[in-house]
């Protein structure tokens, strides 16, 4: 559960920072850049757009990490042991079934392979 709490913290912090960043960016544009009346107000976008894209990608990644931490559930020791037993059984049963098949039908395939 500790990982899920940390995931909630990362997720919520990323969302809050993203909302704050893009709201402040919009307020900067509306109250500082456009009202000044300069003909070159659009040149700010050459700086703002690439930085906003980078910030968005970083926030998206951290939000995704938080989401994964929230949704993942760690396996118990019992589940890990059951998975290991299933893997071992699958491997050994596969070999024994192949051996049984070969012992039962092997002479037919041996003859057809070597044209005897």
QUICORFEN-V149297 format. One record per residue. N is the residue number from 1. PSI is psi in whole degrees, -180 to 180 (NA if undefined). OMEGA is omega as a letter, one per 30 degrees, with the letter a starting at -180 (NA if undefined). Layout:
BEGIN
N;PSI;OMEGA, N;PSI;OMEGA
END
This chain:
BEGIN
1;-23;a, 2;-39;l, 3;-36;l, 4;-38;l, 5;-41;l, 6;-37;l, 7;-43;l, 8;-42;l, 9;-47;l, 10;-44;a, 11;-52;a, 12;-39;l, 13;-41;l, 14;-44;l, 15;-44;a, 16;-44;l, 17;-40;l, 18;-45;l, 19;-45;l, 20;-44;a, 21;-48;a, 22;-28;l, 23;-43;l, 24;-33;l, 25;-43;l, 26;-44;l, 27;-39;l, 28;-43;l, 29;-47;a, 30;-41;a, 31;-16;a, 32;-44;a, 33;-52;a, 34;-45;a, 35;-15;a, 36;-19;l, 37;11;a, 38;147;l, 39;-16;a, 40;25;a, 41;-29;a, 42;-18;l, 43;-21;l, 44;-29;a, 45;-24;l, 46;-24;l, 47;-41;a, 48;-43;a, 49;-51;l, 50;-40;l, 51;-41;l, 52;-37;l, 53;-44;l, 54;-45;l, 55;-42;l, 56;-44;a, 57;-41;l, 58;-45;l, 59;-38;l, 60;-44;l, 61;-47;a, 62;-36;l, 63;-41;l, 64;-41;l, 65;-44;l, 66;-41;l, 67;-43;l, 68;-40;l, 69;-34;l, 70;-45;a, 71;-20;a, 72;144;l, 73;127;a, 74;146;l, 75;146;l, 76;168;l, 77;-38;l, 78;-44;l, 79;-40;l, 80;-42;l, 81;-40;l, 82;-41;l, 83;-41;l, 84;-41;l, 85;-41;l, 86;-43;l, 87;-45;l, 88;-44;l, 89;-40;a, 90;-41;a, 91;-47;a, 92;-38;l, 93;-37;l, 94;-42;l, 95;-44;a, 96;-36;l, 97;-39;l, 98;-42;l, 99;-43;l, 100;-43;l, 101;-44;a, 102;-43;l, 103;-33;a, 104;-43;a, 105;1;a, 106;-38;a, 107;-33;l, 108;-45;a, 109;-32;l, 110;-43;a, 111;-42;a, 112;-30;a, 113;-41;a, 114;9;l, 115;48;l, 116;NA;NA
END
